[in-house]
Amino acid sequence: MSDNSDLRHEDDDEAVQAVVDRVLSYQAGAPADTVRQELAEGLTRIGEERSDDWLRSNAERISNADPASGE
């Protein structure tokens, strides 16, 4: 399995990356729809928005991520 490093985006600021990291730590392996909702809610809480493509892509990656990987 992957070390989940593909979920690190240089073009995202620290707050957005923190949302991705949090959702990854709690939702890895969850259904993509659940992950997408968590990402959208996290972004809303920090006052950020991302495209539907970004949400879908990251939700699928997190859904398919190895929950045991700490990276």
PDB file of N, H, CA, C and O in Angstrom:
ATOM      1  N   MET A   1       0.828  -1.187   0.000  1.00  0.00           N
ATOM      2  CA  MET A   1       0.000   0.000   0.000  1.00  0.00           C
ATOM      3  C   MET A   1       0.872   1.250   0.000  1.00  0.00           C
ATOM      4  O   MET A   1       2.073   1.195   0.266  1.00  0.00           O
ATOM      5  N   SER A   2       0.255   2.345  -0.297  1.00  0.00           N
ATOM      6  H   SER A   2      -0.721   2.390  -0.513  1.00  0.00           H
ATOM      7  CA  SER A   2       0.914   3.638  -0.365  1.00  0.00           C
ATOM      8  C   SER A   2       1.206   4.179   1.030  1.00  0.00           C
ATOM      9  O   SER A   2       0.586   3.763   2.008  1.00  0.00           O
ATOM     10  N   ASP A   3       2.160   5.113   1.114  1.00  0.00           N
ATOM     11  H   ASP A   3       2.664   5.451   0.319  1.00  0.00           H
ATOM     12  CA  ASP A   3       2.405   5.786   2.380  1.00  0.00           C
ATOM     13  C   ASP A   3       1.532   7.037   2.500  1.00  0.00           C
ATOM     14  O   ASP A   3       1.707   7.827   3.428  1.00  0.00           O
ATOM     15  N   ASN A   4       0.609   7.218   1.580  1.00  0.00           N
ATOM     16  H   ASN A   4       0.468   6.577   0.826  1.00  0.00           H
ATOM     17  CA  ASN A   4      -0.347   8.329   1.559  1.00  0.00           C
ATOM     18  C   ASN A   4       0.307   9.679   1.283  1.00  0.00           C
ATOM     19  O   ASN A   4      -0.334  10.714   1.468  1.00  0.00           O
ATOM     20  N   SER A   5       1.562   9.697   0.846  1.00  0.00           N
ATOM     21  H   SER A   5       2.083   8.856   0.696  1.00  0.00           H
ATOM     22  CA  SER A   5       2.235  10.962   0.558  1.00  0.00           C
ATOM     23  C   SER A   5       1.615  11.673  -0.644  1.00  0.00           C
ATOM     24  O   SER A   5       1.825  12.872  -0.825  1.00  0.00           O
ATOM     25  N   ASP A   6       0.855  10.948  -1.466  1.00  0.00           N
ATOM     26  H   ASP A   6       0.685   9.973  -1.319  1.00  0.00           H
ATOM     27  CA  ASP A   6       0.195  11.582  -2.606  1.00  0.00           C
ATOM     28  C   ASP A   6      -0.918  12.523  -2.157  1.00  0.00           C
ATOM     29  O   ASP A   6      -1.485  13.238  -2.983  1.00  0.00           O
ATOM     30  N   LEU A   7      -1.240  12.539  -0.877  1.00  0.00           N
ATOM     31  H   LEU A   7      -0.780  11.958  -0.205  1.00  0.00           H
ATOM     32  CA  LEU A   7      -2.257  13.443  -0.347  1.00  0.00           C
ATOM     33  C   LEU A   7      -1.648  14.744   0.166  1.00  0.00           C
ATOM     34  O   LEU A   7      -2.357  15.570   0.741  1.00  0.00           O
ATOM     35  N   ARG A   8      -0.363  14.936  -0.031  1.00  0.00           N
ATOM     36  H   ARG A   8       0.213  14.265  -0.499  1.00  0.00           H
ATOM     37  CA  ARG A   8       0.315  16.177   0.334  1.00  0.00           C
ATOM     38  C   ARG A   8       0.392  17.041  -0.922  1.00  0.00           C
ATOM     39  O   ARG A   8       0.930  16.614  -1.943  1.00  0.00           O
ATOM     40  N   HIS A   9      -0.144  18.246  -0.843  1.00  0.00           N
ATOM     41  H   HIS A   9      -0.582  18.592  -0.014  1.00  0.00           H
ATOM     42  CA  HIS A   9      -0.189  19.135  -2.001  1.00  0.00           C
ATOM     43  C   HIS A   9       0.586  20.406  -1.713  1.00  0.00           C
ATOM     44  O   HIS A   9       0.240  21.154  -0.799  1.00  0.00           O
ATOM     45  N   GLU A  10       1.615  20.649  -2.475  1.00  0.00           N
ATOM     46  H   GLU A  10       1.895  20.042  -3.218  1.00  0.00           H
ATOM     47  CA  GLU A  10       2.424  21.846  -2.278  1.00  0.00           C
ATOM     48  C   GLU A  10       1.630  23.124  -2.503  1.00  0.00           C
ATOM     49  O   GLU A  10       1.942  24.160  -1.916  1.00  0.00           O
ATOM     50  N   ASP A  11       0.594  23.058  -3.360  1.00  0.00           N
ATOM     51  H   ASP A  11       0.341  22.216  -3.837  1.00  0.00           H
ATOM     52  CA  ASP A  11      -0.156  24.263  -3.675  1.00  0.00           C
ATOM     53  C   ASP A  11      -1.269  24.559  -2.668  1.00  0.00           C
ATOM     54  O   ASP A  11      -1.931  25.591  -2.777  1.00  0.00           O
ATOM     55  N   ASP A  12      -1.488  23.678  -1.695  1.00  0.00           N
ATOM     56  H   ASP A  12      -0.950  22.840  -1.606  1.00  0.00           H
ATOM     57  CA  ASP A  12      -2.469  23.939  -0.643  1.00  0.00           C
ATOM     58  C   ASP A  12      -1.784  24.582   0.552  1.00  0.00           C
ATOM     59  O   ASP A  12      -0.664  24.218   0.912  1.00  0.00           O
ATOM     60  N   ASP A  13      -2.472  25.546   1.166  1.00  0.00           N
ATOM     61  H   ASP A  13      -3.381  25.842   0.874  1.00  0.00           H
ATOM     62  CA  ASP A  13      -1.882  26.176   2.343  1.00  0.00           C
ATOM     63  C   ASP A  13      -1.977  25.236   3.545  1.00  0.00           C
ATOM     64  O   ASP A  13      -2.602  24.177   3.475  1.00  0.00           O
ATOM     65  N   GLU A  14      -1.355  25.639   4.630  1.00  0.00           N
ATOM     66  H   GLU A  14      -0.848  26.499   4.686  1.00  0.00           H
ATOM     67  CA  GLU A  14      -1.276  24.767   5.811  1.00  0.00           C
ATOM     68  C   GLU A  14      -2.646  24.418   6.376  1.00  0.00           C
ATOM     69  O   GLU A  14      -2.853  23.293   6.833  1.00  0.00           O
ATOM     70  N   ALA A  15      -3.581  25.353   6.356  1.00  0.00           N
ATOM     71  H   ALA A  15      -3.413  26.267   5.985  1.00  0.00           H
ATOM     72  CA  ALA A  15      -4.908  25.090   6.909  1.00  0.00           C
ATOM     73  C   ALA A  15      -5.644  24.032   6.091  1.00  0.00           C
ATOM     74  O   ALA A  15      -6.284  23.143   6.654  1.00  0.00           O
ATOM     75  N   VAL A  16      -5.554  24.126   4.773  1.00  0.00           N
ATOM     76  H   VAL A  16      -5.035  24.848   4.316  1.00  0.00           H
ATOM     77  CA  VAL A  16      -6.201  23.134   3.911  1.00  0.00           C
ATOM     78  C   VAL A  16      -5.526  21.779   4.099  1.00  0.00           C
ATOM     79  O   VAL A  16      -6.207  20.755   4.175  1.00  0.00           O
ATOM     80  N   GLN A  17      -4.211  21.761   4.175  1.00  0.00           N
ATOM     81  H   GLN A  17      -3.659  22.592   4.114  1.00  0.00           H
ATOM     82  CA  GLN A  17      -3.502  20.504   4.384  1.00  0.00           C
ATOM     83  C   GLN A  17      -3.875  19.892   5.726  1.00  0.00           C
ATOM     84  O   GLN A  17      -3.961  18.670   5.846  1.00  0.00           O
ATOM     85  N   ALA A  18      -4.096  20.729   6.736  1.00  0.00           N
ATOM     86  H   ALA A  18      -4.026  21.722   6.638  1.00  0.00           H
ATOM     87  CA  ALA A  18      -4.509  20.223   8.047  1.00  0.00           C
ATOM     88  C   ALA A  18      -5.874  19.547   7.964  1.00  0.00           C
ATOM     89  O   ALA A  18      -6.106  18.532   8.620  1.00  0.00           O
ATOM     90  N   VAL A  19      -6.781  20.107   7.156  1.00  0.00           N
ATOM     91  H   VAL A  19      -6.593  20.932   6.623  1.00  0.00           H
ATOM     92  CA  VAL A  19      -8.095  19.472   6.957  1.00  0.00           C
ATOM     93  C   VAL A  19      -7.905  18.107   6.303  1.00  0.00           C
ATOM     94  O   VAL A  19      -8.486  17.119   6.752  1.00  0.00           O
ATOM     95  N   VAL A  20      -7.101  18.044   5.253  1.00  0.00           N
ATOM     96  H   VAL A  20      -6.628  18.846   4.888  1.00  0.00           H
ATOM     97  CA  VAL A  20      -6.848  16.776   4.564  1.00  0.00           C
ATOM     98  C   VAL A  20      -6.234  15.772   5.537  1.00  0.00           C
ATOM     99  O   VAL A  20      -6.653  14.615   5.578  1.00  0.00           O
ATOM    100  N   ASP A  21      -5.254  16.202   6.312  1.00  0.00           N
ATOM    101  H   ASP A  21      -4.913  17.141   6.278  1.00  0.00           H
ATOM    102  CA  ASP A  21      -4.597  15.303   7.268  1.00  0.00           C
ATOM    103  C   ASP A  21      -5.574  14.775   8.312  1.00  0.00           C
ATOM    104  O   ASP A  21      -5.557  13.591   8.649  1.00  0.00           O
ATOM    105  N   ARG A  22      -6.434  15.671   8.826  1.00  0.00           N
ATOM    106  H   ARG A  22      -6.448  16.633   8.553  1.00  0.00           H
ATOM    107  CA  ARG A  22      -7.407  15.257   9.837  1.00  0.00           C
ATOM    108  C   ARG A  22      -8.389  14.244   9.267  1.00  0.00           C
ATOM    109  O   ARG A  22      -8.662  13.214   9.884  1.00  0.00           O
ATOM    110  N   VAL A  23      -8.917  14.546   8.085  1.00  0.00           N
ATOM    111  H   VAL A  23      -8.696  15.383   7.585  1.00  0.00           H
ATOM    112  CA  VAL A  23      -9.871  13.621   7.466  1.00  0.00           C
ATOM    113  C   VAL A  23      -9.176  12.302   7.152  1.00  0.00           C
ATOM    114  O   VAL A  23      -9.762  11.237   7.347  1.00  0.00           O
ATOM    115  N   LEU A  24      -7.950  12.357   6.675  1.00  0.00           N
ATOM    116  H   LEU A  24      -7.474  13.222   6.517  1.00  0.00           H
ATOM    117  CA  LEU A  24      -7.193  11.140   6.395  1.00  0.00           C
ATOM    118  C   LEU A  24      -7.033  10.294   7.652  1.00  0.00           C
ATOM    119  O   LEU A  24      -7.190   9.074   7.605  1.00  0.00           O
ATOM    120  N   SER A  25      -6.723  10.937   8.776  1.00  0.00           N
ATOM    121  H   SER A  25      -6.596  11.929   8.814  1.00  0.00           H
ATOM    122  CA  SER A  25      -6.473  10.176   9.995  1.00  0.00           C
ATOM    123  C   SER A  25      -7.734   9.513  10.542  1.00  0.00           C
ATOM    124  O   SER A  25      -7.650   8.457  11.170  1.00  0.00           O
ATOM    125  N   TYR A  26      -8.892  10.112  10.315  1.00  0.00           N
ATOM    126  H   TYR A  26      -8.960  10.969   9.806  1.00  0.00           H
ATOM    127  CA  TYR A  26     -10.133   9.558  10.853  1.00  0.00           C
ATOM    128  C   TYR A  26     -10.982   8.817   9.829  1.00  0.00           C
ATOM    129  O   TYR A  26     -11.811   7.990  10.208  1.00  0.00           O
ATOM    130  N   GLN A  27     -10.797   9.094   8.550  1.00  0.00           N
ATOM    131  H   GLN A  27     -10.124   9.766   8.243  1.00  0.00           H
ATOM    132  CA  GLN A  27     -11.704   8.565   7.537  1.00  0.00           C
ATOM    133  C   GLN A  27     -11.037   7.663   6.502  1.00  0.00           C
ATOM    134  O   GLN A  27     -11.708   7.225   5.567  1.00  0.00           O
ATOM    135  N   ALA A  28      -9.751   7.371   6.632  1.00  0.00           N
ATOM    136  H   ALA A  28      -9.206   7.727   7.391  1.00  0.00           H
ATOM    137  CA  ALA A  28      -9.081   6.488   5.658  1.00  0.00           C
ATOM    138  C   ALA A  28      -9.850   5.177   5.575  1.00  0.00           C
ATOM    139  O   ALA A  28     -10.111   4.534   6.592  1.00  0.00           O
ATOM    140  N   GLY A  29     -10.200   4.798   4.385  1.00  0.00           N
ATOM    141  H   GLY A  29      -9.988   5.321   3.560  1.00  0.00           H
ATOM    142  CA  GLY A  29     -10.940   3.559   4.172  1.00  0.00           C
ATOM    143  C   GLY A  29     -12.447   3.720   4.216  1.00  0.00           C
ATOM    144  O   GLY A  29     -13.173   2.778   3.899  1.00  0.00           O
ATOM    145  N   ALA A  30     -12.937   4.897   4.604  1.00  0.00           N
ATOM    146  H   ALA A  30     -12.347   5.662   4.862  1.00  0.00           H
ATOM    147  CA  ALA A  30     -14.377   5.143   4.647  1.00  0.00           C
ATOM    148  C   ALA A  30     -14.911   5.328   3.223  1.00  0.00           C
ATOM    149  O   ALA A  30     -14.134   5.580   2.302  1.00  0.00           O
ATOM    150  N   PRO A  31     -16.219   5.206   3.037  1.00  0.00           N
ATOM    151  CA  PRO A  31     -16.797   5.445   1.709  1.00  0.00           C
ATOM    152  C   PRO A  31     -16.458   6.856   1.212  1.00  0.00           C
ATOM    153  O   PRO A  31     -16.429   7.811   1.988  1.00  0.00           O
ATOM    154  N   ALA A  32     -16.204   6.965  -0.085  1.00  0.00           N
ATOM    155  H   ALA A  32     -16.228   6.189  -0.716  1.00  0.00           H
ATOM    156  CA  ALA A  32     -15.792   8.241  -0.675  1.00  0.00           C
ATOM    157  C   ALA A  32     -16.802   9.359  -0.416  1.00  0.00           C
ATOM    158  O   ALA A  32     -16.401  10.505  -0.211  1.00  0.00           O
ATOM    159  N   ASP A  33     -18.093   9.057  -0.419  1.00  0.00           N
ATOM    160  H   ASP A  33     -18.419   8.126  -0.586  1.00  0.00           H
ATOM    161  CA  ASP A  33     -19.097  10.092  -0.158  1.00  0.00           C
ATOM    162  C   ASP A  33     -18.965  10.656   1.253  1.00  0.00           C
ATOM    163  O   ASP A  33     -19.116  11.860   1.461  1.00  0.00           O
ATOM    164  N   THR A  34     -18.686   9.794   2.209  1.00  0.00           N
ATOM    165  H   THR A  34     -18.563   8.816   2.040  1.00  0.00           H
ATOM    166  CA  THR A  34     -18.490  10.229   3.593  1.00  0.00           C
ATOM    167  C   THR A  34     -17.252  11.110   3.693  1.00  0.00           C
ATOM    168  O   THR A  34     -17.277  12.159   4.337  1.00  0.00           O
ATOM    169  N   VAL A  35     -16.174  10.680   3.056  1.00  0.00           N
ATOM    170  H   VAL A  35     -16.154   9.828   2.533  1.00  0.00           H
ATOM    171  CA  VAL A  35     -14.921  11.438   3.076  1.00  0.00           C
ATOM    172  C   VAL A  35     -15.120  12.800   2.422  1.00  0.00           C
ATOM    173  O   VAL A  35     -14.647  13.812   2.940  1.00  0.00           O
ATOM    174  N   ARG A  36     -15.810  12.832   1.298  1.00  0.00           N
ATOM    175  H   ARG A  36     -16.194  12.010   0.877  1.00  0.00           H
ATOM    176  CA  ARG A  36     -16.054  14.090   0.581  1.00  0.00           C
ATOM    177  C   ARG A  36     -16.812  15.069   1.471  1.00  0.00           C
ATOM    178  O   ARG A  36     -16.477  16.253   1.526  1.00  0.00           O
ATOM    179  N   GLN A  37     -17.821  14.580   2.160  1.00  0.00           N
ATOM    180  H   GLN A  37     -18.093  13.619   2.116  1.00  0.00           H
ATOM    181  CA  GLN A  37     -18.597  15.420   3.056  1.00  0.00           C
ATOM    182  C   GLN A  37     -17.722  15.970   4.180  1.00  0.00           C
ATOM    183  O   GLN A  37     -17.825  17.148   4.522  1.00  0.00           O
ATOM    184  N   GLU A  38     -16.873  15.137   4.751  1.00  0.00           N
ATOM    185  H   GLU A  38     -16.790  14.180   4.473  1.00  0.00           H
ATOM    186  CA  GLU A  38     -15.967  15.580   5.816  1.00  0.00           C
ATOM    187  C   GLU A  38     -14.984  16.630   5.313  1.00  0.00           C
ATOM    188  O   GLU A  38     -14.709  17.610   6.005  1.00  0.00           O
ATOM    189  N   LEU A  39     -14.456  16.427   4.112  1.00  0.00           N
ATOM    190  H   LEU A  39     -14.680  15.631   3.550  1.00  0.00           H
ATOM    191  CA  LEU A  39     -13.547  17.421   3.532  1.00  0.00           C
ATOM    192  C   LEU A  39     -14.267  18.752   3.331  1.00  0.00           C
ATOM    193  O   LEU A  39     -13.752  19.803   3.711  1.00  0.00           O
ATOM    194  N   ALA A  40     -15.461  18.706   2.735  1.00  0.00           N
ATOM    195  H   ALA A  40     -15.880  17.852   2.426  1.00  0.00           H
ATOM    196  CA  ALA A  40     -16.220  19.928   2.475  1.00  0.00           C
ATOM    197  C   ALA A  40     -16.532  20.659   3.779  1.00  0.00           C
ATOM    198  O   ALA A  40     -16.403  21.881   3.848  1.00  0.00           O
ATOM    199  N   GLU A  41     -16.943  19.921   4.816  1.00  0.00           N
ATOM    200  H   GLU A  41     -17.048  18.928   4.761  1.00  0.00           H
ATOM    201  CA  GLU A  41     -17.249  20.551   6.105  1.00  0.00           C
ATOM    202  C   GLU A  41     -15.997  21.155   6.739  1.00  0.00           C
ATOM    203  O   GLU A  41     -16.052  22.250   7.299  1.00  0.00           O
ATOM    204  N   GLY A  42     -14.886  20.455   6.654  1.00  0.00           N
ATOM    205  H   GLY A  42     -14.841  19.565   6.199  1.00  0.00           H
ATOM    206  CA  GLY A  42     -13.642  20.977   7.200  1.00  0.00           C
ATOM    207  C   GLY A  42     -13.206  22.246   6.498  1.00  0.00           C
ATOM    208  O   GLY A  42     -12.774  23.201   7.144  1.00  0.00           O
ATOM    209  N   LEU A  43     -13.317  22.264   5.180  1.00  0.00           N
ATOM    210  H   LEU A  43     -13.668  21.489   4.655  1.00  0.00           H
ATOM    211  CA  LEU A  43     -12.954  23.458   4.424  1.00  0.00           C
ATOM    212  C   LEU A  43     -13.863  24.631   4.777  1.00  0.00           C
ATOM    213  O   LEU A  43     -13.400  25.764   4.905  1.00  0.00           O
ATOM    214  N   THR A  44     -15.152  24.359   4.935  1.00  0.00           N
ATOM    215  H   THR A  44     -15.529  23.438   4.831  1.00  0.00           H
ATOM    216  CA  THR A  44     -16.091  25.412   5.309  1.00  0.00           C
ATOM    217  C   THR A  44     -15.717  26.010   6.661  1.00  0.00           C
ATOM    218  O   THR A  44     -15.790  27.224   6.848  1.00  0.00           O
ATOM    219  N   ARG A  45     -15.316  25.159   7.603  1.00  0.00           N
ATOM    220  H   ARG A  45     -15.256  24.173   7.452  1.00  0.00           H
ATOM    221  CA  ARG A  45     -14.949  25.634   8.939  1.00  0.00           C
ATOM    222  C   ARG A  45     -13.745  26.577   8.895  1.00  0.00           C
ATOM    223  O   ARG A  45     -13.635  27.474   9.731  1.00  0.00           O
ATOM    224  N   ILE A  46     -12.852  26.386   7.942  1.00  0.00           N
ATOM    225  H   ILE A  46     -12.941  25.657   7.263  1.00  0.00           H
ATOM    226  CA  ILE A  46     -11.679  27.267   7.860  1.00  0.00           C
ATOM    227  C   ILE A  46     -11.860  28.375   6.823  1.00  0.00           C
ATOM    228  O   ILE A  46     -10.932  29.142   6.562  1.00  0.00           O
ATOM    229  N   GLY A  47     -13.048  28.459   6.234  1.00  0.00           N
ATOM    230  H   GLY A  47     -13.801  27.836   6.445  1.00  0.00           H
ATOM    231  CA  GLY A  47     -13.339  29.517   5.277  1.00  0.00           C
ATOM    232  C   GLY A  47     -12.712  29.315   3.914  1.00  0.00           C
ATOM    233  O   GLY A  47     -12.421  30.284   3.213  1.00  0.00           O
ATOM    234  N   GLU A  48     -12.503  28.072   3.533  1.00  0.00           N
ATOM    235  H   GLU A  48     -12.739  27.285   4.102  1.00  0.00           H
ATOM    236  CA  GLU A  48     -11.900  27.751   2.233  1.00  0.00           C
ATOM    237  C   GLU A  48     -12.890  26.990   1.365  1.00  0.00           C
ATOM    238  O   GLU A  48     -13.831  26.375   1.867  1.00  0.00           O
ATOM    239  N   GLU A  49     -12.667  27.038   0.071  1.00  0.00           N
ATOM    240  H   GLU A  49     -11.902  27.537  -0.337  1.00  0.00           H
ATOM    241  CA  GLU A  49     -13.448  26.260  -0.886  1.00  0.00           C
ATOM    242  C   GLU A  49     -12.500  25.607  -1.866  1.00  0.00           C
ATOM    243  O   GLU A  49     -11.434  26.148  -2.158  1.00  0.00           O
ATOM    244  N   ARG A  50     -12.877  24.458  -2.372  1.00  0.00           N
ATOM    245  H   ARG A  50     -13.743  24.018  -2.134  1.00  0.00           H
ATOM    246  CA  ARG A  50     -12.146  23.776  -3.431  1.00  0.00           C
ATOM    247  C   ARG A  50     -13.161  23.269  -4.446  1.00  0.00           C
ATOM    248  O   ARG A  50     -14.341  23.115  -4.132  1.00  0.00           O
ATOM    249  N   SER A  51     -12.697  23.013  -5.652  1.00  0.00           N
ATOM    250  H   SER A  51     -11.738  23.139  -5.906  1.00  0.00           H
ATOM    251  CA  SER A  51     -13.580  22.571  -6.729  1.00  0.00           C
ATOM    252  C   SER A  51     -14.145  21.177  -6.447  1.00  0.00           C
ATOM    253  O   SER A  51     -13.618  20.425  -5.627  1.00  0.00           O
ATOM    254  N   ASP A  52     -15.228  20.860  -7.148  1.00  0.00           N
ATOM    255  H   ASP A  52     -15.656  21.471  -7.814  1.00  0.00           H
ATOM    256  CA  ASP A  52     -15.804  19.517  -7.036  1.00  0.00           C
ATOM    257  C   ASP A  52     -14.786  18.459  -7.442  1.00  0.00           C
ATOM    258  O   ASP A  52     -14.735  17.384  -6.845  1.00  0.00           O
ATOM    259  N   ASP A  53     -13.975  18.759  -8.453  1.00  0.00           N
ATOM    260  H   ASP A  53     -14.016  19.633  -8.937  1.00  0.00           H
ATOM    261  CA  ASP A  53     -12.932  17.816  -8.878  1.00  0.00           C
ATOM    262  C   ASP A  53     -11.922  17.569  -7.758  1.00  0.00           C
ATOM    263  O   ASP A  53     -11.523  16.428  -7.524  1.00  0.00           O
ATOM    264  N   TRP A  54     -11.513  18.624  -7.073  1.00  0.00           N
ATOM    265  H   TRP A  54     -11.838  19.550  -7.263  1.00  0.00           H
ATOM    266  CA  TRP A  54     -10.566  18.497  -5.961  1.00  0.00           C
ATOM    267  C   TRP A  54     -11.171  17.644  -4.858  1.00  0.00           C
ATOM    268  O   TRP A  54     -10.525  16.733  -4.338  1.00  0.00           O
ATOM    269  N   LEU A  55     -12.426  17.947  -4.501  1.00  0.00           N
ATOM    270  H   LEU A  55     -12.950  18.686  -4.923  1.00  0.00           H
ATOM    271  CA  LEU A  55     -13.102  17.183  -3.452  1.00  0.00           C
ATOM    272  C   LEU A  55     -13.229  15.716  -3.831  1.00  0.00           C
ATOM    273  O   LEU A  55     -12.931  14.836  -3.024  1.00  0.00           O
ATOM    274  N   ARG A  56     -13.664  15.454  -5.040  1.00  0.00           N
ATOM    275  H   ARG A  56     -13.906  16.169  -5.696  1.00  0.00           H
ATOM    276  CA  ARG A  56     -13.854  14.071  -5.498  1.00  0.00           C
ATOM    277  C   ARG A  56     -12.530  13.320  -5.522  1.00  0.00           C
ATOM    278  O   ARG A  56     -12.445  12.193  -5.035  1.00  0.00           O
ATOM    279  N   SER A  57     -11.511  13.933  -6.079  1.00  0.00           N
ATOM    280  H   SER A  57     -11.580  14.849  -6.475  1.00  0.00           H
ATOM    281  CA  SER A  57     -10.203  13.288  -6.189  1.00  0.00           C
ATOM    282  C   SER A  57      -9.618  12.959  -4.816  1.00  0.00           C
ATOM    283  O   SER A  57      -9.154  11.843  -4.584  1.00  0.00           O
ATOM    284  N   ASN A  58      -9.644  13.929  -3.917  1.00  0.00           N
ATOM    285  H   ASN A  58     -10.021  14.836  -4.106  1.00  0.00           H
ATOM    286  CA  ASN A  58      -9.093  13.702  -2.585  1.00  0.00           C
ATOM    287  C   ASN A  58      -9.940  12.728  -1.783  1.00  0.00           C
ATOM    288  O   ASN A  58      -9.402  11.930  -1.016  1.00  0.00           O
ATOM    289  N   ALA A  59     -11.248  12.781  -1.947  1.00  0.00           N
ATOM    290  H   ALA A  59     -11.686  13.429  -2.570  1.00  0.00           H
ATOM    291  CA  ALA A  59     -12.119  11.835  -1.246  1.00  0.00           C
ATOM    292  C   ALA A  59     -11.826  10.406  -1.695  1.00  0.00           C
ATOM    293  O   ALA A  59     -11.782   9.493  -0.871  1.00  0.00           O
ATOM    294  N   GLU A  60     -11.628  10.213  -2.976  1.00  0.00           N
ATOM    295  H   GLU A  60     -11.664  10.955  -3.646  1.00  0.00           H
ATOM    296  CA  GLU A  60     -11.320   8.871  -3.485  1.00  0.00           C
ATOM    297  C   GLU A  60      -9.968   8.396  -2.968  1.00  0.00           C
ATOM    298  O   GLU A  60      -9.824   7.236  -2.582  1.00  0.00           O
ATOM    299  N   ARG A  61      -8.988   9.277  -2.956  1.00  0.00           N
ATOM    300  H   ARG A  61      -9.106  10.219  -3.269  1.00  0.00           H
ATOM    301  CA  ARG A  61      -7.658   8.899  -2.447  1.00  0.00           C
ATOM    302  C   ARG A  61      -7.713   8.524  -0.971  1.00  0.00           C
ATOM    303  O   ARG A  61      -7.118   7.529  -0.557  1.00  0.00           O
ATOM    304  N   ILE A  62      -8.425   9.318  -0.179  1.00  0.00           N
ATOM    305  H   ILE A  62      -8.908  10.126  -0.515  1.00  0.00           H
ATOM    306  CA  ILE A  62      -8.530   9.031   1.246  1.00  0.00           C
ATOM    307  C   ILE A  62      -9.333   7.757   1.462  1.00  0.00           C
ATOM    308  O   ILE A  62      -8.989   6.946   2.321  1.00  0.00           O
ATOM    309  N   SER A  63     -10.379   7.578   0.705  1.00  0.00           N
ATOM    310  H   SER A  63     -10.658   8.238   0.007  1.00  0.00           H
ATOM    311  CA  SER A  63     -11.188   6.364   0.820  1.00  0.00           C
ATOM    312  C   SER A  63     -10.351   5.114   0.540  1.00  0.00           C
ATOM    313  O   SER A  63     -10.560   4.066   1.151  1.00  0.00           O
ATOM    314  N   ASN A  64      -9.415   5.237  -0.379  1.00  0.00           N
ATOM    315  H   ASN A  64      -9.245   6.088  -0.876  1.00  0.00           H
ATOM    316  CA  ASN A  64      -8.574   4.107  -0.764  1.00  0.00           C
ATOM    317  C   ASN A  64      -7.244   4.072  -0.018  1.00  0.00           C
ATOM    318  O   ASN A  64      -6.415   3.198  -0.271  1.00  0.00           O
ATOM    319  N   ALA A  65      -7.036   5.014   0.899  1.00  0.00           N
ATOM    320  H   ALA A  65      -7.709   5.724   1.105  1.00  0.00           H
ATOM    321  CA  ALA A  65      -5.765   5.108   1.623  1.00  0.00           C
ATOM    322  C   ALA A  65      -5.627   3.956   2.621  1.00  0.00           C
ATOM    323  O   ALA A  65      -6.601   3.344   3.058  1.00  0.00           O
ATOM    324  N   ASP A  66      -4.388   3.704   2.947  1.00  0.00           N
ATOM    325  H   ASP A  66      -3.597   4.201   2.592  1.00  0.00           H
ATOM    326  CA  ASP A  66      -4.063   2.681   3.953  1.00  0.00           C
ATOM    327  C   ASP A  66      -4.229   3.313   5.333  1.00  0.00           C
ATOM    328  O   ASP A  66      -3.435   4.171   5.717  1.00  0.00           O
ATOM    329  N   PRO A  67      -5.259   2.896   6.084  1.00  0.00           N
ATOM    330  CA  PRO A  67      -5.487   3.526   7.392  1.00  0.00           C
ATOM    331  C   PRO A  67      -4.354   3.292   8.388  1.00  0.00           C
ATOM    332  O   PRO A  67      -4.242   4.031   9.366  1.00  0.00           O
ATOM    333  N   ALA A  68      -3.524   2.298   8.167  1.00  0.00           N
ATOM    334  H   ALA A  68      -3.615   1.698   7.372  1.00  0.00           H
ATOM    335  CA  ALA A  68      -2.428   1.998   9.095  1.00  0.00           C
ATOM    336  C   ALA A  68      -1.185   2.836   8.821  1.00  0.00           C
ATOM    337  O   ALA A  68      -0.264   2.864   9.638  1.00  0.00           O
ATOM    338  N   SER A  69      -1.152   3.508   7.694  1.00  0.00           N
ATOM    339  H   SER A  69      -1.900   3.485   7.031  1.00  0.00           H
ATOM    340  CA  SER A  69       0.028   4.284   7.335  1.00  0.00           C
ATOM    341  C   SER A  69       0.030   5.617   8.055  1.00  0.00           C
ATOM    342  O   SER A  69      -0.963   6.344   8.036  1.00  0.00           O
ATOM    343  N   GLY A  70       1.123   5.929   8.677  1.00  0.00           N
ATOM    344  H   GLY A  70       1.929   5.338   8.693  1.00  0.00           H
ATOM    345  CA  GLY A  70       1.230   7.198   9.395  1.00  0.00           C
ATOM    346  C   GLY A  70       1.717   8.328   8.541  1.00  0.00           C
ATOM    347  O   GLY A  70       1.821   9.453   9.030  1.00  0.00           O
ATOM    348  N   GLU A  71       2.018   8.091   7.308  1.00  0.00           N
ATOM    349  H   GLU A  71       1.933   7.177   6.911  1.00  0.00           H
ATOM    350  CA  GLU A  71       2.547   9.129   6.429  1.00  0.00           C
ATOM    351  C   GLU A  71       1.448   9.739   5.618  1.00  0.00           C
ATOM    352  O   GLU A  71       1.699  10.636   4.814  1.00  0.00           O
TER     353      GLU A  71
END
